[in-house]
Amino acid sequence: MSYTTFTIRVKKLKSTKAREGKKKDYQEAAIPLLLDYVFPVNGFFPHDVCYIDHTTLNLATVGPDGSELCKPLFTLATDGHTTQTRAFYLCYEPPSAKVVLMTLRDYVRRNHRLPKILVVDGGKEFRSQELITFCKYYEIDLRFRPAGQPRGGSSVERALGAAETEVIAKMEGNTRIMKNVRMVTKSVNPFDRATWTLTATYGALEEYLFEIRNERIHPSLGLTPRDFESMRMKKPGCANTS
């Protein structure tokens, strides 16, 4: 090509967005700093902001009788202010309004209250009439994260990733190897090694999320999330009930 055409092509492909798309450009872009805002992104107190998201676990499971079952759906709710796990739900159903409402039911069971603000992604289960009606009835502010920008839910995204690498990856029958399925032989097929039931998986995740992870010192807080919440709940203006 001519030099003129070459320079035009170089200018056009100079940006990451033009070469690899908006998702790659977002990943490499600098994180914007907010120096002043009326209401902090993650709230002033515990239970102000709750993030909910779900993922399919990379784990082959079996029934109580040893029958082969599919990979379960893992739905998680975390507190934006304290980074604590608030609730989770494990099932074999696809993402739906029922799954989200069951997660909120577990939230009430464990915390005896509901969050003030619920932050979710743009999935159709979060835009269902059932969830919208529920939030209106209990005066919950339902907010949607920008599409394709996972930093908007970094709290729950980190928790999902940690559960995957620290718990699921160490279980017998995890299917992480299936990401490169063409290189998997029958002798190492994880579906032939499945030993975990849904109930046992629930127990392992519950112990990790509520006993182990919540008792670790968080680098940004300087103390454990549970101790940080206890300290914040003593501050004036923090209601103990919703």
Long-range contacts (C-beta under 8 A, 24 or more apart in sequence): 22-148, 23-148, 26-148, 26-149, 31-151, 40-81, 41-80, 42-80, 42-81, 42-155, 43-80, 43-81, 43-116, 43-117, 44-81, 44-237, 44-238, 45-81, 45-232, 45-233, 45-235, 45-237, 45-238, 45-239, 46-79, 46-81, 46-82, 46-84, 46-229, 46-232, 46-233, 46-238, 47-79, 47-81, 47-86, 47-111, 47-113, 47-114, 47-115, 47-116, 47-242, 48-80, 48-81, 48-115, 48-116, 48-117, 49-79, 49-80, 49-81, 49-115, 49-116, 49-117, 49-119, 50-77, 50-78, 50-79, 50-80, 50-86, 50-107, 50-115, 50-117, 50-118, 50-119, 51-77, 51-78, 51-80, 51-119, 51-120, 51-153, 51-155, 51-156, 52-76, 52-77, 52-100, 52-103, 52-118, 52-119, 52-120, 52-126, 52-156, 53-120, 53-121, 53-153, 53-156, 53-157, 53-160, 54-95, 54-99, 55-160, 55-164, 57-164, 57-168, 57-201, 58-164, 58-168, 58-169, 58-174, 58-175, 58-176, 58-178, 59-168, 59-171, 59-173, 59-174, 59-175, 59-194, 59-196, 59-201, 60-173, 60-174, 60-175, 60-190, 60-191, 60-193, 60-194, 60-196, 61-173, 61-194, 61-196, 61-197, 61-198, 61-201, 62-194, 62-195, 62-196, 62-197, 63-197, 64-197, 68-191, 68-194, 69-194, 69-198, 71-175, 72-198, 72-201, 73-99, 74-160, 74-163, 74-205, 75-99, 75-100, 75-102, 75-103, 76-103, 76-156, 76-159, 76-160, 76-163, 76-209, 77-103, 77-104, 77-106, 77-107, 77-156, 78-155, 78-156, 78-159, 79-115, 79-155, 79-225, 79-229, 80-119, 80-155, 81-232, 82-221, 82-225, 82-226, 82-228, 82-229, 82-232, 83-155, 83-158, 83-159, 83-218, 83-221, 83-225, 84-214, 84-225, 84-226, 84-229, 85-159, 85-209, 85-210, 85-213, 85-214, 86-110, 86-111, 86-115, 87-111, 88-205, 88-206, 88-209, 90-198, 90-201, 90-202, 90-205, 91-198, 92-198, 95-123, 95-125, 96-125, 96-128, 97-125, 97-128, 97-129, 97-130, 97-131, 98-130, 99-125, 100-125, 100-126, 100-128, 100-131, 101-130, 101-131, 101-134, 104-134, 112-241, 113-241, 113-242, 114-138, 114-140, 114-242, 115-140, 115-242, 116-140, 116-141, 116-242, 117-141, 117-143, 118-142, 118-143, 119-143, 119-144, 119-145, 119-152, 119-153, 120-144, 120-145, 121-145, 121-147, 121-153, 122-147, 159-209, 159-213, 162-213, 163-205, 163-208, 163-209, 166-208, 167-204, 167-205, 167-208, 171-196, 171-201, 171-204, 172-196
